[in-house]
Amino acid sequence: MFLHTCTACGKRQLNFPSQITDLVNTDHGIIVAFTCWCGEPQTKLTGRLAESERVAVPAA
């Protein structure tokens, strides 16, 4: 399971393995393609490489 905010409906929801439609390994991490609860296709970049490229911004 993973959390995702849908770009179509705007809801932040748990997504389950049964919603995953594709997994692709890239040089930047793993692209997970899945279907949101609203029915819209979505993607999420995840994995160790994706996390290492994130930049931490201190709170003001």
FENJO-V884847 format. One line per field, one symbol per residue. phi: phi as a letter, one per 30 degrees, with the letter a starting at -180 (. if undefined). A space follows every 50 residues. Layout:
# FENJO-V884847
phi=???
This chain:
# FENJO-V884847
phi=.adacddccidcbdccedcdcabbdbdckccccacdedjddbbbdbjedd ddddcdcddd
